[in-house]
Amino acid sequence: MLFYVVAAWEDEFTGFVTDYGTYPDQGKGYFTLRDTRRSLERAAPRAGMEGAIYAGLERLTEDILGREWRRDDGAMLRVERCLIDANWGQSTDLVYQFCRQSRFAAVLPSHGKYVGASSIPFSEYVRKKGDRIGLNWRIPSVRGKRAVRHVLYDTNFWKSFIHSRLAVPMGDPGCLSLFGRSPEMHRLFSEHLTAEYKVRTEGRGRVVDEWKTKPNPMDNHWLDGIVGCAVAASVQGVSLPGTQERTVRQSMPIRLSAIRGRKTR
């Protein structure tokens, strides 16, 4: 099945989870990926695995990106950026193909990268021509057979970021809240968000949180989903005060004659 999360963000990263779920819809409030019977294959019985995934992505993006979302003040909004996880090796090329062919310009393939304390951090990445660089994410320039812009991001950083937003008291800038008034309705969602634990680790002069799966593995797909939403918001320009986020774009070349002209004025 496909797991999805939809979130809205204010400029300073106050977040609101507005919707989440699966395709196909499971028709019940509590389930695991292992015990599902409503699968992508059953939803597209004449298709193989790749065809079933492609059909599911089409139907899900049509439902989420093809609709308008009403804000409290009555304004109607649309999803501005949608990241689709392309890390699963069996479906990576398929996700790239789907994003290339989709009628929605908002979709981008994404890859979460495990950046531990001993790894080279995103901040030390040497920018190449055409790259976009932001807060522990980058969009490399397009080349090769997968000629589609895609997002790479540091999963350890962004998982810590999401848990920090959940720890901010309701009403304070930068908090992350869920819809509705009943905690019980979000039981399964909360289990996904707490399916991993962090270990503070030091290496190469850095101290980082490294996220690990618990001894009894649980589904964590909605954790990945809300992390993707936060990265997408950062790509769109949302910034938490104090993070010193900056998005770097390739600048236009400057002519030598223009430089000479400035000096003579």
N, C-alpha and C positions, 0 to 999 in steps of 0.2 A: 504494500500500500504506500501511498504518498502521505507524508506528514507535512502540515503547513501551519504557519503562524502569521498573523497580520497585526501590525502595531502602528500607532501614530506617535509622533514625537514633536515636542516643542523645541525651539531653537537651542535651549540650554540642556537638552537631553532629558527633560521630563517625559516619561514614556507611558503609553496606555496600550495594553494588549486588548485589541478590539475583537479578535476572533482567532480561533485555532481549531484544528480538526484533522481529518484524514480523508483521502479519496482512495477507494470508495468509503462512504460513511459507514461506520460499524453498527450504528443503530443501538448502541448501549454506552453507558457512561464509564465502564471500566473494562479494559481489555489489554492484551499484549500483542506484539507483532507475531509471536510464536503461535498463539492460539487463534489467529484470525481465520475466518472462513470467507469473508467478503474481500476478495483479493482483486488485484488489477487483472489477472488472467480470467477470473470469472466475469469481470465487467466487460471484457473484450474477448469472448470465447473463441473467435475465429482467428485471433492474432497470436503470434509467438510472443516471447518475453519482451523483445524490443518493441514490437508493435503495441503491446499492452501498456508499456511504460509511456510511449509516445502519445497514445490515445488518452491516458490519464493526465499527462501534462497539458494536453490541449483542453480538456474539459475543465481542469482545475484553474488554469490561467484565464479561460473565458469567464468562469464564474467570479473570480476574485478581481482580475484586472479589467473585466468588461463591465463592472458595475460602479455605481457611485456610493459613497459612504457619507451619511449625514452627521455633521458636527453638532454639538450642543446648541450653537447659535443659529443653526439652520443651514449653514453653508454646506454645499455638496463638494466632496473631495474624491479624488481617484488615487490609487496606489501609484506613487511616482517611481519607485525602484523595487524590483523583484529579483532576488538572488536565488538561483537554483543550484543545489549541491551537486557538484560534478566529481566528487572524490571517489565514488564507487566505481572501480575499474571497469566493471562489466557494462556500465552505462555512460561512461565519460564521453565517448564520441557521440552517443545518442543525444545527450544533453546539449552538447555544442551544436549538433545539427538542429535540434529543436529551437534553440535560441536564435540561430541564424535564420531560420525559416518563420519564426513567430511573427504575427502581425503587430505584436506589442513591442515597442522600442524599449520598454522599461526592464525587460528581462536580460539578465547576465548570468553566465555560468560562474560558480564560485568554488574556491578550494581553500579549506581550512588547513593551516600548516601548524604542526606541533613545534613550537619554538621553546625549548627548555633553557635552563640556566647556562648550559654549555654550548648552546646553539648561537649562531650569528643573529643578532636581533634585527628586526626590520629597519630600525633607525640607522643601521650601518650599511644598508643596501646602497649600492652605487647606482644612481639614477642613469638610465639610458634614454636616448632620444625617443620621445613620444610617450614616455611613462607618466602616469599620474601616481603621486605618493601622498598618503594621508596618515592618520593615526594608526600605526601598526597594520596597515593595509596598503596594497599597491595594485594598480591596473597596468600590467605590462603592455608595451606596444605590440601591435598585431603582426604576427609573422607565422609562416609554416602552414601546415594543412588545416589546423584549427584556426582559421582566420576570423576569430571572433574575440572581441574584447572580453576579458574575464577578470575576476577579482581574486587576489590572494590575500589571506589575512592570518594573523597570529591567534590561534584558538585559545591558548592559555591566557593571553591578555584579555580577550573579549569575554571569556567565561567569567573571569574575575570582575570585569567591568559590569556584567549583568548582575552578578550577585551583590556587588556594591550598590547598584541602583535599587535592588530589592530591599536592601538594609536601610535605605534612606526613609525617614518617617513620612507618612502620607501628608501631602500638602507642601512639603519642602521642595525646592527646585532640585531636579535630578532624580526624583523618585520614579519607580516603575510600579504601576498598579494594574490589576486585573478587573475585568468587567463584572457587573452583577453584585449581589449582596450576600450570597451563600458560599461560604468557604468550601463546603462539601462538593459543590459542582466542579471545583478545580482540584480535587484530590489527585487525579491521575496526572494532570499537568504539573502539579507540584512534585510528584514523584519523579517525573522526567527531569525537572530542574535540579533535583537533589540526588540524581543517580550517580554523581561523581563527587569526589572530595579533593581538596587542594592540599598540596604538600609544599611548604616554603623551602626553596632550594637555592643554594648559592653556587656560583661557578663563573669563571672568567670575569670576576669583579662585579657580578650582577647578582641580585636577589630577586627571584621570580616565583610566582605560584605555578606549580605544575599540577595539572588536573588528571586524576586517575579514576578508573572505574572501580566501583565497590566490589568486595569479594564475591557477593552474589549479584552478578550483572543484572541490571534492570534496563528497560528501554530509556534512552536519553534523547530521542529524536526531537522533541519539542524544545529541549535545551539548545540543540544545534539550531533549531528554527528561530528562536528569539535572539540568539547570538547573530545569526544572519541578518535579522531585522535591524539590529544596532549597527552592524557594519554598513548596511545599505543606507541608514540614516546619516552615518558619517560621510559616506561617499556623496550624499546629497548636500552636505554642508553643515549638518547639525554638529555642534561642538560643546563639550562640557567645559565650563570656565575653569581655567587652571591647567588643562591638559596640554595647552600650547599646540593644539592641532594645526597643521598646515597642509594644504593640498598643493602640490607642485605640478605645474603644467609646463610643457615644453615651450619656451619663449620663442618669439619670432626672431629671425636673424637680423642683425643691425648692419647696415651698409657702412663701409669705411667712409664714404663721402658724407654721410650723416654725422659721423663722429667729428670729422674735420669741420663741418659746418657749425657744430656746437662750439668748438674751440675758438672760432673766429668771431663769434658774437660777443 
